[in-house]
Amino acid sequence: MLKYLVTLAYIAVFVNSVFGQKMPHFDAENAFAYLKTQCDFGPRYPGSAGHRECLKYLIDEFEKYTGHVRQQNFSYPMLNDQQPVTMTNIIASFYPDLTARIMLCAHWDTRPWADRDPNPENRSKPVPGAHDGASGVAVLLELSRILSENVPPVGVDIILFDGEDFGSYGNENSWAIGSREFAGKQAHLFEPLYAVLLDMIGDRDQQIYMEQISFRYAPQITNKIWQTAASLGITEFIPEPRYEIMDDHVRLLNAGIPCVNIIDFDYKYWHTVEDTPDKCSAASLENVGTVLLPLIYENEDLR
């Protein structure tokens, strides 16, 4: 049966290459439902009940769309008491027999402490993580549904990193734990043309500038993404470099994978208890998903 499905995938790729393929539709409301469902589990920091429940949910969702889902489990100490907690990267692969591949990533954990909250009484509380955590995952879940129904010309590997928001300010090495673990132990198994990281992309007042590290070390695909947005009339992608951000893409770049960080860092609820779904919108998720679809279905080798 599996051999039959693989054969059908190759036939579909051939037919699409000859006759063309209508661009799939990104369902904004479906993506926003994914965002809200994650937040319904509560804060999703490693060691929490919400983290455990959301992990099961994410794996179950990916398994609806592909038979190639696996976990990368590892331990890491909590910063405040040094007790180890289990973290899990989720890896979902689509059409693994296709040689040309791209990688799409997000982090699925949330920050354990709202230490940027204007109210000091809230700073020891966990962050709900609608924009910072759930939004990027929501877009990738909707893209997973699309990939399962529309065969692309390239294979796609989706990685959800854990422990991105576990760090302490001023110590860059304490952030992006899951992607560091992936880069050190799994990245050599992948040879994507490029990777795209989605982090904090759900803000209702969306303004996505080019991230400076991405622009410096992966300029070709960075420019391609913002040019695609312009061609689609999506003005929320602003073609100017702005912030330089230590994020999961840096770990991939260091592992030799060209990676672009799509991030809306102009968000006043960052690392506060007010990072909730009402601060996000389906339209913002749709903007990002719609820009990514041509990169998947009209893919060019931008190595």
Backbone bond lengths (Angstrom), bond angles and torsions (degrees), N, CA, C in turn:
res aa  C-N    CA-C-N  psi(-1)  N-CA   C-N-CA  omega(-1)  CA-C   N-CA-C  phi
1 M - - - 1.468 - - 1.527 111.02 -
2 L 1.351 115.84 -43.81 1.466 119.94 179.82 1.518 110.58 -62.02
3 K 1.357 117.16 -41.73 1.460 120.87 179.68 1.538 110.33 -62.74
4 Y 1.328 115.59 -35.40 1.466 121.03 178.23 1.531 110.95 -65.52
5 L 1.346 116.01 -42.63 1.463 120.20 -179.87 1.526 111.12 -66.29
6 V 1.327 116.31 -40.17 1.467 120.16 178.12 1.521 110.44 -62.30
7 T 1.332 116.63 -41.89 1.467 120.58 177.83 1.518 110.80 -61.06
8 L 1.326 116.83 -43.10 1.462 120.30 177.45 1.521 111.36 -61.09
9 A 1.331 116.68 -38.35 1.472 120.27 179.36 1.514 110.50 -62.40
10 Y 1.319 117.01 -43.41 1.464 119.52 -179.80 1.525 111.38 -67.50
11 I 1.347 116.75 -37.82 1.465 119.77 176.63 1.521 109.86 -61.77
12 A 1.332 116.01 -42.96 1.468 120.08 -179.40 1.519 111.32 -63.03
13 V 1.341 116.76 -41.70 1.464 120.02 177.73 1.518 110.63 -60.70
14 F 1.372 117.02 -42.38 1.467 120.72 -179.55 1.528 110.68 -64.59
15 V 1.330 116.34 -46.39 1.462 120.03 -179.64 1.520 111.19 -61.65
16 N 1.317 116.44 -42.84 1.463 119.95 179.78 1.518 111.39 -63.80
17 S 1.331 116.74 -38.33 1.463 120.00 -177.92 1.528 111.05 -68.91
18 V 1.334 116.55 -30.65 1.465 120.37 -177.94 1.520 111.48 -84.98
19 F 1.327 115.89 -46.63 1.461 120.05 -171.85 1.533 113.63 -103.62
20 G 1.309 115.79 -5.36 1.457 118.76 -178.95 1.523 111.19 82.70
21 Q 1.321 116.06 164.21 1.449 121.11 -176.89 1.521 108.69 -139.29
22 K 1.322 115.81 133.23 1.442 119.84 175.72 1.521 109.34 -66.21
23 M 1.335 116.50 136.55 1.459 119.75 -178.57 1.525 109.60 -63.96
24 P 1.338 118.20 128.00 1.465 120.04 178.34 1.526 111.50 -61.48
25 H 1.321 115.20 159.36 1.470 121.84 -179.89 1.515 109.78 -95.92
26 F 1.325 116.51 131.01 1.463 122.13 175.19 1.530 107.94 -88.35
27 D 1.316 116.68 118.99 1.466 122.39 -177.02 1.535 109.39 -86.71
28 A 1.331 115.81 102.12 1.467 120.97 -175.02 1.523 112.04 -64.29
29 E 1.320 116.84 -41.00 1.464 119.73 -177.90 1.520 110.97 -68.40
30 N 1.313 116.29 -36.65 1.458 119.55 176.48 1.525 110.63 -63.70
31 A 1.338 116.23 -42.47 1.463 120.29 177.99 1.524 111.16 -62.71
32 F 1.332 116.49 -41.53 1.469 119.26 -179.38 1.526 110.93 -67.05
33 A 1.327 116.76 -32.97 1.466 119.84 175.25 1.526 110.33 -63.20
34 Y 1.341 116.90 -38.49 1.464 120.11 175.02 1.528 110.95 -60.90
35 L 1.317 116.61 -40.32 1.468 120.43 179.00 1.528 110.44 -62.14
36 K 1.310 116.32 -48.09 1.463 120.06 -176.84 1.529 111.62 -66.79
37 T 1.318 116.64 -38.09 1.468 118.95 179.50 1.521 111.16 -61.42
38 Q 1.322 117.02 -42.28 1.473 119.31 176.75 1.521 111.04 -59.32
39 C 1.321 116.06 -45.19 1.466 119.74 -178.81 1.524 112.18 -67.52
40 D 1.332 117.24 -26.48 1.466 120.54 177.41 1.523 112.24 -63.40
41 F 1.332 117.29 -22.35 1.460 120.19 176.26 1.530 111.60 -74.95
42 G 1.313 117.44 -8.81 1.454 121.45 -175.20 1.514 110.72 86.02
43 P 1.326 118.42 -170.59 1.463 120.84 177.03 1.525 110.59 -56.91
44 R 1.344 115.62 143.64 1.462 120.46 -171.12 1.528 111.11 -123.42
45 Y 1.316 115.37 46.22 1.460 119.39 178.24 1.532 109.11 -84.92
46 P 1.335 118.13 149.35 1.460 121.06 -177.32 1.524 111.97 -54.57
47 G 1.318 115.12 133.65 1.454 121.47 -178.94 1.519 113.95 97.35
48 S 1.330 117.22 -10.88 1.467 121.02 -177.90 1.523 110.85 -91.92
49 A 1.342 115.78 160.77 1.466 120.60 175.99 1.525 110.53 -63.58
50 G 1.337 117.15 -39.04 1.455 120.66 178.78 1.516 112.26 -61.55
51 H 1.316 116.28 -36.70 1.470 121.80 177.75 1.520 110.15 -63.03
52 R 1.312 117.40 -47.14 1.470 121.34 -178.93 1.529 111.20 -64.11
53 E 1.330 116.43 -43.54 1.465 120.25 -177.83 1.526 111.23 -69.20
54 C 1.328 116.35 -39.21 1.461 120.11 -179.31 1.528 110.61 -69.72
55 L 1.318 117.71 -35.50 1.466 120.77 177.47 1.525 110.14 -57.63
56 K 1.316 116.58 -47.97 1.468 120.22 179.50 1.528 110.53 -61.62
57 Y 1.328 116.03 -43.33 1.470 120.40 179.95 1.525 111.15 -60.29
58 L 1.327 117.40 -46.54 1.462 120.75 -177.52 1.526 111.32 -64.14
59 I 1.305 116.61 -43.04 1.466 119.63 178.58 1.524 110.12 -63.18
60 D 1.328 116.66 -44.32 1.471 120.13 178.99 1.526 111.17 -60.31
61 E 1.337 117.39 -40.39 1.465 120.56 -179.77 1.532 111.00 -65.64
62 F 1.315 116.72 -47.08 1.472 119.32 179.27 1.526 111.00 -61.31
63 E 1.329 117.11 -38.08 1.461 119.68 -177.86 1.524 112.48 -68.87
64 K 1.342 117.23 -15.68 1.463 120.08 171.86 1.524 111.00 -68.97
65 Y 1.344 116.04 -25.92 1.458 120.87 -168.65 1.521 114.64 -111.50
66 T 1.329 117.44 -16.93 1.462 120.27 178.91 1.520 109.14 -154.90
67 G 1.314 115.33 148.15 1.458 120.54 176.15 1.515 113.44 -88.80
68 H 1.337 116.50 9.35 1.471 120.64 -175.24 1.533 108.87 -120.27
69 V 1.313 115.51 77.36 1.465 122.15 179.77 1.519 108.15 -125.16
70 R 1.316 116.66 130.68 1.461 119.19 177.08 1.521 109.98 -143.50
71 Q 1.327 114.29 165.77 1.451 121.36 -178.04 1.529 110.37 -117.19
72 Q 1.315 115.17 144.56 1.455 121.67 171.12 1.527 106.56 -114.57
73 N 1.320 117.00 102.89 1.459 121.74 -177.71 1.524 110.86 -95.69
74 F 1.318 116.53 143.85 1.462 121.62 177.82 1.526 108.35 -159.00
75 S 1.311 116.18 164.41 1.467 121.49 -179.39 1.517 110.39 -111.11
76 Y 1.330 114.64 150.09 1.460 120.09 178.38 1.519 107.63 -153.18
77 P 1.357 118.35 141.01 1.462 119.34 -177.60 1.531 112.96 -77.40
78 M 1.326 116.04 141.03 1.461 120.66 170.98 1.525 108.61 -62.29
79 L 1.329 116.17 141.81 1.465 119.48 -176.91 1.532 112.28 -66.30
80 N 1.333 116.57 -35.36 1.464 117.78 -172.29 1.524 113.86 -82.04
81 D 1.359 118.07 -31.63 1.466 117.65 -179.50 1.530 113.39 -126.27
82 Q 1.342 116.17 -0.20 1.466 121.96 176.09 1.524 113.85 65.09
83 Q 1.335 118.23 11.09 1.456 120.30 174.11 1.528 109.43 -77.07
84 P 1.324 118.26 132.58 1.474 119.48 -177.51 1.521 111.42 -71.06
85 V 1.315 115.02 142.35 1.459 121.55 173.19 1.525 107.77 -124.41
86 T 1.325 115.29 155.07 1.455 120.21 178.47 1.514 110.15 -85.45
87 M 1.319 116.13 131.48 1.454 122.47 174.54 1.522 108.65 -118.91
88 T 1.326 115.61 155.47 1.462 120.14 -175.39 1.519 110.95 -141.02
89 N 1.321 116.58 121.09 1.459 121.31 166.36 1.528 108.28 -87.46
90 I 1.316 116.64 139.13 1.463 122.03 179.44 1.525 108.12 -109.27
91 I 1.328 116.58 128.98 1.466 122.30 -177.16 1.524 108.63 -121.97
92 A 1.316 116.80 116.42 1.467 122.23 179.46 1.525 108.35 -120.22
93 S 1.317 116.57 121.92 1.465 121.07 -177.19 1.528 110.55 -111.61
94 F 1.324 114.88 138.28 1.450 122.37 179.64 1.524 109.44 -117.23
95 Y 1.331 115.63 126.67 1.466 122.85 179.79 1.532 110.53 55.53
96 P 1.343 116.67 61.47 1.470 120.64 -175.20 1.516 114.15 -64.20
97 D 1.329 118.41 -15.68 1.460 119.93 179.54 1.525 112.82 -83.43
98 L 1.328 117.19 -8.15 1.465 119.57 175.50 1.526 109.01 -79.39
99 T 1.317 116.46 126.44 1.469 120.60 -172.79 1.524 112.19 -72.43
100 A 1.325 117.65 -49.12 1.464 120.79 177.89 1.522 108.61 -71.16
101 R 1.348 117.06 128.01 1.455 119.80 -172.32 1.527 110.59 -140.84
102 I 1.323 115.19 155.66 1.456 121.23 169.22 1.524 108.04 -127.88
103 M 1.320 116.27 163.01 1.460 122.17 -177.59 1.530 108.71 -123.12
104 L 1.328 116.48 133.32 1.456 122.91 176.43 1.526 107.89 -121.11
105 C 1.336 116.84 134.53 1.466 120.55 -171.31 1.526 111.86 -136.66
106 A 1.321 114.97 158.84 1.463 123.23 169.84 1.524 106.53 -159.97
107 H 1.323 117.30 167.72 1.469 118.62 170.50 1.521 107.95 -105.50
108 W 1.334 116.21 143.98 1.462 119.73 -175.86 1.517 113.17 -109.55
109 D 1.324 118.04 -6.13 1.460 120.53 178.43 1.525 110.68 -83.47
110 T 1.326 116.50 166.01 1.465 122.27 175.13 1.529 109.26 -123.85
111 R 1.320 115.47 160.40 1.468 119.85 -175.89 1.531 110.80 -73.78
112 P 1.345 116.95 133.28 1.469 119.61 -178.37 1.521 114.26 -69.77
113 W 1.343 117.35 -17.88 1.458 120.46 -174.09 1.525 110.35 -134.69
114 A 1.320 116.15 129.41 1.469 121.03 178.46 1.526 109.00 -85.03
115 D 1.332 115.84 61.42 1.461 120.61 -169.11 1.521 113.88 -79.64
116 R 1.345 118.03 2.67 1.463 121.67 171.29 1.524 111.70 -107.18
117 D 1.312 116.72 8.61 1.460 120.20 -178.49 1.530 110.30 -69.17
118 P 1.337 117.27 137.06 1.468 119.06 179.55 1.521 113.47 -65.06
119 N 1.324 117.10 -20.74 1.464 120.98 178.75 1.524 108.79 -95.48
120 P 1.336 118.32 114.37 1.472 120.28 -177.92 1.523 113.29 -56.75
121 E 1.322 117.57 -27.54 1.458 120.43 -178.69 1.536 111.94 -68.79
122 N 1.310 117.11 -18.95 1.460 120.93 -178.95 1.515 114.08 -92.72
123 R 1.319 117.70 -7.73 1.456 120.08 -167.93 1.523 114.75 -72.48
124 S 1.309 117.55 -13.99 1.462 119.93 174.74 1.525 111.81 -97.95
125 K 1.336 117.00 0.19 1.462 121.24 179.40 1.531 110.12 -87.42
126 P 1.327 117.37 153.71 1.476 119.58 178.85 1.519 112.00 -76.60
127 V 1.321 114.91 157.99 1.469 122.55 -178.74 1.538 109.42 -89.96
128 P 1.335 118.81 134.20 1.474 120.81 178.18 1.526 113.24 -64.15
129 G 1.353 117.59 -33.42 1.461 121.01 170.85 1.513 115.96 70.68
130 A 1.341 117.67 45.20 1.465 120.25 175.75 1.529 110.67 -73.85
131 H 1.328 116.08 -56.04 1.471 121.77 177.19 1.518 110.42 -74.62
132 D 1.340 115.70 -46.60 1.462 122.31 -174.75 1.521 109.83 -94.08
133 G 1.313 114.96 79.18 1.454 121.00 178.98 1.521 111.49 138.90
134 A 1.326 116.40 -66.47 1.471 119.57 -172.51 1.523 113.08 -72.38
135 S 1.336 118.13 -31.12 1.470 119.33 -172.01 1.522 112.46 -66.69
136 G 1.316 117.71 -46.72 1.459 119.98 179.25 1.516 111.84 -64.21
137 V 1.332 116.54 -40.79 1.463 120.81 178.14 1.521 110.83 -62.76
138 A 1.341 116.38 -40.22 1.465 120.83 -179.06 1.525 111.10 -59.52
139 V 1.323 116.84 -43.84 1.470 120.31 178.72 1.525 110.30 -63.57
140 L 1.324 117.67 -41.18 1.463 120.26 -178.48 1.525 112.07 -69.98
141 L 1.321 118.22 -32.38 1.461 120.02 175.47 1.526 110.88 -66.60
142 E 1.329 116.86 -42.13 1.457 119.43 177.40 1.532 110.87 -65.98
143 L 1.317 117.66 -38.64 1.463 120.10 175.78 1.534 111.12 -64.75
144 S 1.329 116.98 -32.54 1.464 119.82 176.69 1.526 110.67 -63.03
145 R 1.315 116.30 -42.95 1.466 119.66 177.00 1.524 110.26 -60.03
146 I 1.328 115.89 -45.04 1.468 120.28 179.93 1.523 110.82 -62.41
147 L 1.329 116.96 -43.87 1.472 120.70 -179.51 1.522 111.63 -61.81
148 S 1.313 117.12 -35.18 1.466 120.09 -178.79 1.522 111.72 -68.89
149 E 1.333 116.86 -23.25 1.461 121.51 -175.98 1.526 113.14 -105.63
150 N 1.332 117.76 -12.92 1.469 122.17 -175.49 1.518 108.59 -138.61
151 V 1.310 116.90 108.76 1.467 120.71 -175.41 1.530 109.68 -72.41
152 P 1.334 118.31 124.26 1.466 121.40 179.45 1.522 111.46 -88.08
153 P 1.332 117.55 168.77 1.466 120.39 176.08 1.515 113.37 -77.32
154 V 1.329 117.08 -8.32 1.471 121.77 178.22 1.515 108.80 -129.02
155 G 1.330 115.42 153.35 1.452 119.12 170.21 1.519 110.11 -76.45
156 V 1.314 116.53 154.51 1.460 121.38 -177.77 1.521 109.05 -130.31
157 D 1.321 115.77 130.22 1.461 122.10 172.72 1.519 108.26 -112.07
158 I 1.324 116.20 123.20 1.466 121.74 178.84 1.523 108.25 -105.56
159 I 1.329 115.91 126.22 1.467 121.59 -179.67 1.527 108.36 -119.00
160 L 1.322 117.07 124.59 1.465 121.79 171.02 1.522 107.57 -104.48
161 F 1.313 115.87 115.78 1.457 121.38 -177.46 1.523 110.88 -88.90
162 D 1.305 114.84 142.13 1.464 121.73 173.47 1.528 108.80 -99.79
163 G 1.324 116.69 162.39 1.453 121.68 170.85 1.514 116.17 67.76
164 E 1.339 117.84 20.00 1.470 118.70 178.11 1.527 111.06 -67.70
165 D 1.325 116.07 -37.05 1.469 121.39 -172.28 1.522 112.99 -100.71
166 F 1.317 116.89 32.30 1.457 121.58 -174.85 1.529 112.38 -98.73
167 G 1.328 117.37 1.94 1.452 120.37 -166.66 1.520 115.33 -86.58
168 S 1.328 114.07 176.32 1.463 121.89 175.09 1.520 108.11 -116.61
169 Y 1.330 116.75 139.96 1.456 122.08 -177.33 1.530 109.61 -62.26
170 G 1.319 114.93 137.82 1.459 120.42 -179.39 1.512 113.59 90.38
171 N 1.325 117.42 -7.87 1.466 121.51 178.27 1.523 107.56 -123.71
172 E 1.325 116.93 88.97 1.460 121.33 -174.07 1.522 112.65 -60.35
173 N 1.319 117.13 -31.63 1.463 119.83 -176.05 1.518 112.87 -72.74
174 S 1.340 117.46 -11.75 1.461 120.21 -179.29 1.522 112.58 -86.65
175 W 1.335 117.45 -5.48 1.460 121.69 178.85 1.533 110.38 -98.64
176 A 1.316 115.86 166.10 1.468 122.20 173.54 1.531 111.49 55.06
177 I 1.334 115.34 53.26 1.457 120.93 -175.83 1.529 111.15 -70.07
178 G 1.326 116.37 -44.78 1.453 119.62 -177.59 1.520 113.34 -63.63
179 S 1.326 116.28 -42.05 1.464 118.81 179.23 1.520 111.04 -69.90
180 R 1.325 117.66 -30.43 1.471 119.95 174.67 1.526 109.97 -65.29
181 E 1.329 116.03 -42.20 1.460 120.38 178.14 1.527 110.43 -64.13
182 F 1.325 116.43 -42.79 1.462 120.79 178.34 1.524 110.85 -63.50
183 A 1.322 116.69 -46.44 1.461 120.85 -178.11 1.524 111.47 -61.21
184 G 1.328 116.43 -36.37 1.455 119.63 -177.36 1.521 114.49 -78.81
185 K 1.345 117.13 -28.45 1.462 119.29 -170.76 1.527 115.24 -123.61
186 Q 1.341 118.03 -14.93 1.456 119.96 -175.31 1.531 113.59 -124.87
187 A 1.314 117.54 -25.96 1.466 120.33 -170.87 1.524 112.72 -59.43
188 H 1.336 117.39 -30.96 1.466 119.83 -178.91 1.527 112.28 -66.20
189 L 1.332 117.53 -14.05 1.463 121.64 178.61 1.524 111.99 -83.73
190 F 1.324 116.76 -7.08 1.456 122.03 -175.17 1.533 109.68 -121.18
191 E 1.320 115.84 143.35 1.466 121.27 175.05 1.534 109.05 -134.48
192 P 1.334 117.08 65.79 1.468 118.65 -178.77 1.529 111.72 -72.64
193 L 1.317 115.73 151.68 1.460 119.82 171.31 1.527 109.36 -58.91
194 Y 1.305 115.45 -39.02 1.465 122.17 176.43 1.519 107.96 -168.20
195 A 1.309 116.14 169.45 1.461 122.81 176.44 1.523 109.31 -126.28
196 V 1.323 115.73 151.60 1.459 122.32 174.85 1.519 108.04 -127.60
197 L 1.315 116.50 127.03 1.463 123.32 177.82 1.526 109.38 -103.36
198 L 1.326 116.20 131.76 1.463 121.81 175.11 1.518 108.56 -109.15
199 D 1.309 117.17 118.88 1.463 121.03 179.45 1.526 108.24 -143.23
200 M 1.336 116.17 121.38 1.468 120.13 178.00 1.538 110.73 61.31
201 I 1.319 115.67 67.62 1.465 118.65 -177.20 1.538 112.52 -123.43
202 G 1.341 117.57 12.24 1.460 119.64 -174.13 1.507 116.65 -103.17
203 D 1.334 118.36 -0.20 1.471 122.91 -174.72 1.534 111.52 -53.00
204 R 1.344 116.91 132.64 1.471 120.86 177.14 1.526 110.68 -58.22
205 D 1.324 116.21 -37.53 1.467 121.68 177.91 1.524 107.79 -97.13
206 Q 1.314 115.55 73.24 1.453 120.63 -169.26 1.522 112.51 -79.15
207 Q 1.335 115.57 129.53 1.461 123.52 173.78 1.527 107.05 -144.75
208 I 1.328 116.15 105.42 1.460 120.36 -174.71 1.527 109.22 -109.43
209 Y 1.315 114.81 103.07 1.463 121.48 175.53 1.522 109.62 -88.02
210 M 1.311 116.76 161.25 1.464 120.92 172.94 1.528 109.47 -66.18
211 E 1.318 116.13 133.49 1.460 120.38 176.79 1.527 108.47 -83.22
212 Q 1.334 116.90 135.21 1.465 120.81 -166.70 1.524 114.23 -64.95
213 I 1.348 118.27 -38.99 1.467 119.37 -179.69 1.523 109.84 -66.27
214 S 1.336 116.13 -40.38 1.468 120.44 176.50 1.522 110.91 -60.76
215 F 1.320 115.99 -44.96 1.464 121.62 -178.05 1.529 110.96 -64.08
216 R 1.329 116.01 -33.73 1.459 120.83 -177.27 1.536 111.87 -76.88
217 Y 1.341 116.92 -42.20 1.457 120.05 -170.63 1.534 114.17 -107.47
218 A 1.322 118.17 -11.39 1.469 121.17 175.21 1.529 108.49 -139.16
219 P 1.344 116.87 57.43 1.465 120.00 -172.43 1.521 113.88 -66.25
220 Q 1.328 117.66 -33.42 1.453 120.02 -174.52 1.533 111.46 -65.24
221 I 1.340 115.84 -48.56 1.462 118.53 -179.23 1.528 110.58 -74.99
222 T 1.339 117.66 -31.42 1.468 119.59 175.45 1.523 110.20 -59.27
223 N 1.314 116.33 -50.01 1.467 119.87 178.98 1.520 111.61 -61.92
224 K 1.337 116.25 -38.84 1.460 120.13 179.86 1.527 111.24 -60.54
225 I 1.324 117.17 -42.58 1.463 120.91 -179.16 1.514 111.14 -63.18
226 W 1.329 116.57 -46.67 1.471 119.10 -177.11 1.538 111.16 -72.93
227 Q 1.312 117.10 -30.55 1.471 119.57 173.98 1.528 110.99 -67.74
228 T 1.317 116.42 -38.22 1.463 120.36 176.66 1.517 110.48 -62.39
229 A 1.331 116.55 -44.99 1.468 120.16 177.97 1.524 110.97 -58.81
230 A 1.340 116.71 -43.35 1.474 120.55 179.90 1.519 110.95 -62.95
231 S 1.333 116.21 -40.47 1.469 119.74 -178.84 1.519 111.44 -66.81
232 L 1.323 116.78 -25.20 1.460 121.98 178.97 1.526 112.32 -91.83
233 G 1.318 116.76 -1.93 1.459 120.74 -179.71 1.517 113.89 75.15
234 I 1.333 116.97 22.98 1.462 121.37 179.96 1.525 108.20 -93.93
235 T 1.311 115.71 93.29 1.468 121.71 -171.70 1.520 113.02 -78.84
236 E 1.332 117.19 -7.26 1.468 119.64 177.55 1.530 111.51 -69.21
237 F 1.326 117.83 -18.78 1.466 121.39 171.42 1.528 107.11 -86.27
238 I 1.310 116.78 111.65 1.463 122.34 -174.50 1.533 108.53 -102.53
239 P 1.325 118.68 117.39 1.468 121.72 -170.91 1.528 113.55 -78.99
240 E 1.316 116.02 57.64 1.464 122.40 177.11 1.527 108.59 -138.73
241 P 1.335 118.41 133.04 1.467 119.42 173.91 1.528 110.31 -66.76
242 R 1.344 115.80 141.93 1.460 118.27 -179.88 1.530 111.11 -135.34
243 Y 1.316 118.57 -85.13 1.456 120.67 -175.20 1.523 112.00 -84.10
244 E 1.324 115.35 150.12 1.468 122.45 169.04 1.520 106.48 -109.25
245 I 1.325 117.31 115.36 1.458 120.92 -167.94 1.521 111.03 -125.96
246 M 1.330 116.18 128.85 1.452 121.77 171.44 1.524 107.57 -76.08
247 D 1.326 116.13 113.11 1.458 120.86 -174.19 1.525 108.27 -149.22
248 D 1.329 116.38 -177.87 1.464 120.67 -176.63 1.521 113.40 -58.26
249 H 1.325 117.81 -28.21 1.466 119.28 -178.19 1.519 112.59 -64.35
250 V 1.331 117.27 -27.46 1.464 120.53 179.97 1.528 110.02 -65.26
251 R 1.340 116.98 -39.73 1.473 120.25 178.36 1.536 110.16 -62.59
252 L 1.332 117.16 -39.67 1.463 119.91 179.95 1.522 111.19 -70.52
253 L 1.323 116.47 -41.04 1.461 119.89 177.10 1.529 110.65 -59.25
254 N 1.323 115.79 -42.01 1.463 119.62 179.21 1.526 112.14 -65.95
255 A 1.334 116.53 -24.09 1.469 121.09 177.75 1.522 111.98 -88.61
256 G 1.330 117.08 4.21 1.459 121.09 176.52 1.514 114.75 90.60
257 I 1.347 117.52 12.39 1.462 121.22 179.19 1.524 108.67 -102.68
258 P 1.339 119.21 116.14 1.465 120.22 176.51 1.535 109.70 -60.33
259 C 1.312 117.36 125.02 1.461 119.80 -173.86 1.520 110.76 -142.01
260 V 1.319 115.12 137.15 1.463 122.81 179.05 1.519 109.03 -113.07
261 N 1.307 116.03 134.33 1.465 121.84 176.65 1.526 109.12 -98.29
262 I 1.339 116.64 113.76 1.464 121.23 171.28 1.517 106.95 -92.86
263 I 1.324 116.98 111.95 1.459 120.95 -173.03 1.525 110.52 -147.43
264 D 1.316 114.87 137.18 1.467 122.33 174.39 1.522 106.95 -106.55
265 F 1.332 115.59 93.95 1.459 120.48 -173.09 1.520 112.84 -89.69
266 D 1.339 117.85 -5.61 1.466 120.81 176.52 1.525 108.50 -83.99
267 Y 1.306 116.05 80.93 1.471 121.52 -171.87 1.523 108.19 -143.67
268 K 1.309 115.89 109.95 1.473 119.09 -172.07 1.529 113.10 -73.60
269 Y 1.336 117.37 -10.09 1.467 120.06 -179.71 1.527 112.41 -98.82
270 W 1.333 116.51 11.48 1.461 121.37 -179.27 1.525 110.76 -58.82
271 H 1.321 116.50 127.04 1.461 124.44 178.33 1.531 111.93 56.64
272 T 1.338 115.39 39.93 1.466 121.85 173.76 1.528 108.51 -127.18
273 V 1.329 115.99 168.56 1.465 120.16 178.40 1.527 111.74 -74.88
274 E 1.326 117.36 -4.86 1.468 121.51 -179.66 1.534 113.12 -93.11
275 D 1.321 117.89 6.64 1.472 120.63 177.20 1.528 108.23 -79.33
276 T 1.322 115.72 78.14 1.456 123.90 -172.13 1.532 110.79 -121.58
277 P 1.339 118.50 164.25 1.465 120.55 -174.38 1.524 115.37 -56.95
278 D 1.329 118.12 -29.13 1.467 119.35 -179.53 1.528 112.38 -67.68
279 K 1.328 117.83 -13.60 1.470 121.03 176.34 1.530 111.25 -87.58
280 C 1.329 116.37 -3.65 1.470 122.27 -178.03 1.529 109.40 -114.03
281 S 1.333 116.06 170.71 1.465 119.30 178.52 1.524 110.89 -145.91
282 A 1.321 114.35 151.76 1.465 120.61 175.42 1.516 111.03 -62.60
283 A 1.340 116.64 -35.15 1.468 120.49 -179.08 1.521 111.37 -62.67
284 S 1.323 117.33 -37.54 1.465 120.24 179.46 1.524 110.87 -67.21
285 L 1.331 116.70 -41.32 1.466 119.92 176.32 1.525 110.38 -62.69
286 E 1.337 115.78 -40.12 1.461 120.33 179.67 1.522 111.90 -63.31
287 N 1.326 117.27 -39.21 1.461 119.85 178.58 1.526 111.23 -56.15
288 V 1.321 115.51 -47.40 1.464 119.84 -176.83 1.527 110.79 -69.98
289 G 1.321 117.01 -45.76 1.459 119.59 179.05 1.515 112.89 -61.36
290 T 1.328 116.21 -38.87 1.467 120.94 -179.35 1.523 111.32 -67.40
291 V 1.319 117.43 -35.01 1.470 120.85 177.05 1.531 110.88 -69.43
292 L 1.329 116.66 -35.29 1.471 119.15 -177.74 1.524 112.88 -74.82
293 L 1.316 117.84 -28.86 1.467 119.56 -175.56 1.531 113.24 -57.18
294 P 1.346 120.89 -45.94 1.469 118.95 177.35 1.523 113.15 -63.53
295 L 1.338 117.49 -29.61 1.461 119.25 177.68 1.521 110.78 -67.10
296 I 1.323 116.04 -30.26 1.459 120.27 178.97 1.522 111.46 -83.23
297 Y 1.333 116.43 -45.93 1.463 120.55 -169.64 1.532 114.00 -97.86
298 E 1.324 116.94 -10.29 1.475 120.67 172.97 1.510 107.93 -126.33
299 N 1.301 116.43 45.36 1.458 122.01 -167.35 1.511 112.59 -67.90
300 E 1.336 115.44 139.57 1.455 122.98 173.36 1.523 108.23 -119.71
301 D 1.305 116.61 148.95 1.456 120.93 178.06 1.522 108.69 -75.35
302 L 1.330 116.56 103.73 1.462 120.98 -177.94 1.527 111.13 -108.73
303 R 1.296 116.41 26.58 1.473 119.42 -179.70 1.512 109.86 -59.37
